[in-house]
Amino acid sequence: MTAPPLRLQVAACSEQGTRAINEDVVLMRDNGPAWFAVLADGAGGHADGAEAARRAVGSLQAGLGDATLPWRPELLTDAVLAAHAEVREGRRAQAPMHTTVVALCLDPRRGVALWSHVGDSRLYRLRGHSIDQVTRDDTLVQGLIDAGVLTPEQATHHPHKHHLAAALGIEGELQPHTTAEQPLASGDVFLLCSDGWWASVGDAGIVASLVAADSPQAWLAAMRDAIAAQGRRDQDNYSAIAVWIVAAD
């Protein structure tokens, strides 16, 4: 039996928090029958983080938007590496700059998804009643978790929990984390988000707000309002892109 055709419902949100500028950049675009989203978070503590994020997203927009379909994992990896080179070019011309990135490519006609990331901006997939963080943070603390030195609960309160182990713009080689093609199903939900978003909402908050939402816009608004209600004086920029996969009919 042929799988029913799929379509997308999407929304995006980017807030400055209490920081002087917003170093997050979000992008949603289509490429014919397919669609892609990119989120970048200019690394805090580095000059021109916003410029690094803009360069990365602009490069990926060109690489993915002009690509001949179907997208393949190696094409997505090459697009991320091209964004890395673009940030490095800015690093040589200006002050040091770094950024995280997470990119999601969806082809509803073929019923497949691809994603790639570098850094600690995350991609979640919610399917049925479960939430799955399908990206793994490139952070020093995540390395300590993998080594058994820290538990995930201890990592939540670690003073260096946001120190990156990899980002676009670093010196030396970079290896993006790109998945193979993954099947899409009606009812799948994706959330791309910066660390200022996921660290403030948490997995439980992501799921609870989704249950009560009737659209991607309402879902993001509920999470955004929950973050704002916390009233943190040190609230980082917080940004997210929501994607709902629904049956075309």
C-alpha positions in Angstrom: 0.0 0.0 0.0 1.3 3.4 -0.9 1.9 5.8 2.0 -0.4 8.8 2.1 1.1 12.1 0.9 2.5 14.4 3.6 2.6 18.1 4.1 4.2 20.4 6.6 3.0 23.0 9.2 5.8 25.2 10.4 6.5 28.2 12.7 9.6 30.0 14.1 10.4 32.2 17.0 13.6 34.0 18.0 13.8 36.2 21.2 16.6 38.3 22.6 16.2 37.4 26.2 18.2 39.7 28.5 21.3 39.8 26.3 22.4 43.0 24.6 21.9 41.5 21.1 20.3 38.4 19.6 23.0 36.1 18.3 20.5 33.5 17.1 19.5 33.2 13.5 16.7 31.1 12.1 15.7 30.3 8.6 12.9 28.3 6.9 12.9 27.9 3.1 11.6 25.5 0.4 13.4 24.0 -2.5 10.7 23.0 -4.9 8.7 20.2 -3.3 11.1 19.9 -0.4 11.8 22.2 2.6 14.6 22.9 5.0 15.2 24.8 8.2 18.5 26.1 9.8 19.1 27.5 13.2 22.4 28.9 14.3 23.5 30.3 17.7 26.5 32.6 17.7 28.8 31.3 20.4 28.6 33.4 23.6 31.8 34.9 24.8 33.2 35.3 21.3 33.2 38.6 19.4 30.9 38.8 16.4 28.8 35.7 17.3 25.8 37.2 15.5 27.9 37.7 12.4 29.1 34.1 12.6 25.5 32.9 12.8 24.4 35.0 9.9 27.3 33.8 7.7 26.5 30.2 8.6 22.8 30.4 7.8 23.4 32.4 4.6 25.9 29.8 3.4 23.5 26.9 4.1 20.6 28.8 2.5 22.6 29.0 -0.7 23.9 25.4 -0.5 20.6 23.7 0.3 18.3 26.1 -1.6 20.2 25.7 -4.9 20.9 22.0 -4.6 19.4 19.5 -7.1 17.0 17.2 -5.3 17.0 14.7 -3.8 19.2 15.8 -0.9 21.7 13.2 0.2 23.7 13.0 3.5 26.9 13.8 1.8 25.4 16.9 0.2 24.2 18.1 3.6 27.6 17.4 5.2 29.3 19.4 2.4 26.8 22.3 2.9 27.7 22.4 6.6 31.4 22.3 5.9 30.9 25.2 3.4 29.3 27.2 6.2 32.2 26.4 8.4 34.6 27.7 5.7 32.4 30.9 5.4 32.7 31.5 9.2 36.4 30.8 9.1 36.7 33.5 6.3 35.0 36.0 8.5 37.3 34.9 11.4 40.3 35.8 9.3 38.9 39.2 8.2 37.5 40.3 11.6 37.6 39.1 15.2 37.4 35.4 16.1 33.9 34.1 15.6 32.1 30.8 16.2 28.6 29.5 15.9 26.6 26.3 16.5 24.3 25.1 13.7 21.5 22.5 13.3 19.9 21.9 9.9 16.8 19.8 9.0 15.9 18.8 5.4 12.5 17.3 4.7 11.2 15.8 1.5 7.5 15.1 2.2 7.0 13.8 -1.4 9.5 11.0 -0.8 8.7 10.8 2.9 12.2 11.2 4.2 14.2 13.5 6.5 17.9 14.4 6.9 19.6 16.4 9.6 23.0 17.6 10.6 24.4 19.6 13.5 27.6 21.0 15.1 27.6 22.4 18.7 24.7 22.3 21.2 21.8 23.6 19.3 19.4 20.7 19.3 16.9 18.8 17.1 14.1 16.9 18.9 11.7 14.5 17.2 8.4 13.8 18.9 6.6 10.7 17.7 3.6 9.3 19.5 4.0 9.9 23.2 7.8 10.0 23.2 10.4 12.7 22.8 13.8 11.9 21.3 16.8 14.2 21.2 18.2 13.1 17.9 21.3 15.3 18.1 24.1 14.9 20.6 25.6 18.0 22.2 29.2 18.9 21.2 30.1 20.1 24.7 32.8 19.3 27.3 30.1 18.3 29.7 28.6 15.8 27.3 32.0 14.3 27.0 32.1 13.9 30.7 28.7 12.2 30.6 29.9 9.8 27.9 32.9 9.0 30.0 30.8 8.2 33.1 32.3 11.1 35.1 29.0 13.0 35.3 25.3 11.9 35.4 22.9 13.9 33.2 21.4 15.3 36.3 24.8 16.5 37.5 25.5 18.0 34.1 22.4 20.2 34.4 24.1 22.2 37.1 27.7 22.0 35.9 29.3 25.5 35.7 30.8 24.6 32.2 27.7 23.0 30.8 27.6 25.3 27.8 31.3 25.2 26.9 31.5 23.9 23.3 33.8 21.1 22.1 33.0 21.9 18.5 31.5 24.8 16.5 31.6 26.3 13.0 34.6 28.6 12.8 37.0 26.6 15.0 40.6 25.9 14.0 41.4 22.6 12.5 39.1 19.9 11.0 35.4 19.7 11.7 33.2 16.7 11.3 29.4 17.5 11.2 27.1 15.0 12.6 24.8 14.0 9.7 22.2 11.3 9.8 21.3 8.9 7.0 17.8 9.3 5.5 15.1 8.8 8.1 11.5 7.9 7.3 8.8 10.5 7.9 5.3 9.6 9.2 2.1 11.6 9.7 2.1 12.9 13.2 5.9 13.4 13.5 6.9 16.6 15.1 10.3 18.3 15.0 11.8 21.1 17.1 15.1 22.8 16.3 16.2 25.0 19.2 19.1 26.9 20.7 20.5 26.1 24.1 18.7 29.2 25.5 15.4 27.5 24.6 15.9 23.8 25.5 17.8 24.6 28.8 14.9 26.9 29.9 11.9 24.7 28.8 13.2 21.2 29.4 12.0 17.9 27.8 8.9 17.8 30.1 7.9 21.3 29.2 8.4 20.6 25.4 6.0 17.6 25.7 3.4 19.2 27.9 3.1 22.3 25.8 2.7 20.2 22.6 -0.2 18.2 24.1 -2.1 21.4 24.7 -1.3 23.1 21.3 -3.4 23.1 18.2 -0.8 24.5 15.8 3.0 24.9 15.6 2.6 28.6 16.3 0.6 27.9 19.5 3.2 25.4 20.6 6.1 27.8 20.2 4.1 30.6 21.9 3.3 28.5 24.9 7.0 27.6 25.3 8.1 31.2 24.7 5.7 32.5 27.3 6.9 29.9 29.8 10.5 31.0 29.3 9.5 34.7 29.7 7.5 33.9 32.8 10.6 32.6 34.6 12.0 36.2 34.6 15.6 35.2 34.6 18.0 38.1 34.7 20.6 36.2 32.7 18.2 34.7 30.1 20.2 33.8 27.0 18.8 34.4 23.5 16.2 31.7 22.8 15.0 30.5 19.4 13.2 27.6 17.9 11.6 26.2 14.7 8.6 23.9 14.9 7.6 21.5 12.2 4.5 19.3 12.2 4.1 16.5 9.6 0.5 15.9 8.7 -1.4 13.9 6.1 -2.0 16.0 3.0 -5.7 15.2 3.0 
